[in-house]
């Protein structure tokens, strides 16, 4: 007599085989037309695709400029020292009347 | 559809579609609909198959500009189809108020009666393939969408872990762990079905 795990293995095997034995379905006659209808309603990808690509190119071009500006700021800050705005704010809040930058 | 386009490679058709020729996509649809129906047909109920396949192709169309020509279009499309099924189940699990199983009340009763019979497991061999499919479907509906997706790929379709990981967009380790756990859960469900019914009858 088989034990529970063996019987379960057998059941599992049969269920898995049944899954694999399924026939591949085929689309109905109007299905493709309905998909194409939706895609035509969505319109060509060209505008969206090119727009996204153009935005990507623009972003990358700006990224170079952004890095360049960041480097200049870093050099400037290293040579002129940092201004701690939090300290300035604390000073202002502590004594707004006598606050002078 | 023009005969000249149908002779083009996938890459050339994709190039045309991205260039604004929506109708060229129909050639991709024609080439791959059987494959996509094969993937989706095993994963979702037949009543929702066409809708999910429709959704997968619309997604593919919209995502076409992001398709990188590193891999095959076929694999890229399969990934979209698998994920469409995964999303289908996630959405369906959210709407739990719907009866989850496509089994009719009568079928469920019959399965319950079979389960109550201790000889059910041995009897499963004689059960029709349709009934086995229904029973598997019933048990799988008790799993999460993630467990279901990984179980189907790794155990039911016997795909390599690496391929399953690519299709799901998960790491191989995650697929291995999840597949092992989901199979354990499935076995527990199948085991519990007969044990519980057998104990109460």
Contacts between the chains, C-beta under 8 A, distances in Angstrom:
chain1	res1	chain2	res2	distance
A	4	B	191	7.1
A	7	B	121	4.2
A	7	B	122	7.0
A	8	B	121	7.0
A	8	B	187	5.9
A	8	B	190	6.3
A	8	B	191	5.6
A	10	B	121	6.5
A	10	B	122	7.9
A	10	B	124	7.4
A	10	B	125	7.4
A	11	B	121	4.9
A	11	B	124	5.0
A	11	B	190	6.0
A	12	B	186	7.6
A	12	B	187	6.6
A	12	B	190	6.8
A	14	B	124	5.1
A	14	B	125	6.0
A	14	B	127	7.8
A	14	B	132	5.6
A	15	B	124	7.6
A	15	B	132	5.2
A	15	B	133	7.8
A	15	B	135	6.3
A	15	B	136	4.2
A	15	B	139	7.8
A	15	B	190	7.8
A	16	B	136	7.7
A	16	B	155	6.6
A	16	B	156	5.7
A	17	B	132	7.7
A	18	B	129	4.6
A	18	B	130	8.0
A	18	B	132	3.6
A	18	B	133	4.9
A	18	B	136	6.5
A	19	B	42	6.8
A	19	B	133	6.6
A	19	B	136	5.9
A	19	B	156	4.8
A	20	B	156	6.9
A	20	B	157	7.5
A	21	B	129	5.8
A	22	B	41	7.2
A	22	B	42	5.9
A	22	B	133	7.0
A	24	B	34	6.8
A	24	B	37	6.4
A	24	B	38	4.1
A	24	B	41	6.0
A	25	B	37	5.2
A	25	B	38	7.7
A	25	B	41	4.1
A	25	B	46	6.7
A	25	B	49	6.0
A	26	B	34	6.7
A	26	B	37	6.2
A	27	B	33	5.5
A	27	B	37	5.8
A	27	B	50	6.5
A	27	B	53	6.9
A	28	B	50	6.4
A	31	B	33	7.8
A	31	B	50	5.3
A	31	B	53	7.4
A	31	B	54	7.1
A	32	B	26	7.0
A	32	B	29	5.6
A	32	B	30	7.2
A	32	B	33	6.6
A	34	B	54	6.6
A	35	B	29	6.1
A	35	B	54	5.3
A	35	B	57	5.1
A	35	B	58	6.9
A	36	B	22	7.9
A	36	B	23	7.5
A	36	B	25	7.3
A	36	B	26	5.4
A	36	B	29	7.0
A	38	B	54	7.2
A	38	B	58	5.8
A	39	B	22	5.5
A	39	B	25	5.9
A	39	B	57	7.9
A	39	B	58	6.8
A	39	B	61	5.2
A	40	B	22	5.5
A	40	B	23	7.9
A	42	B	22	7.9
A	42	B	58	7.4
A	42	B	61	7.1
A	42	B	62	7.2
A	43	B	22	7.2
A	44	B	20	3.8
A	44	B	21	7.3
A	44	B	22	5.5
A	45	B	17	6.3
A	45	B	18	5.5
A	45	B	20	6.9
A	45	B	22	7.8
A	45	B	61	7.3
A	45	B	62	7.7
A	45	B	64	6.0
A	45	B	65	6.0
A	46	B	18	7.0
A	46	B	19	5.9
A	46	B	20	3.5
A	47	B	20	7.9
A	48	B	65	7.4
A	49	B	18	5.3
A	49	B	64	7.6
A	49	B	65	3.8
A	52	B	65	6.4
A	53	B	65	7.1
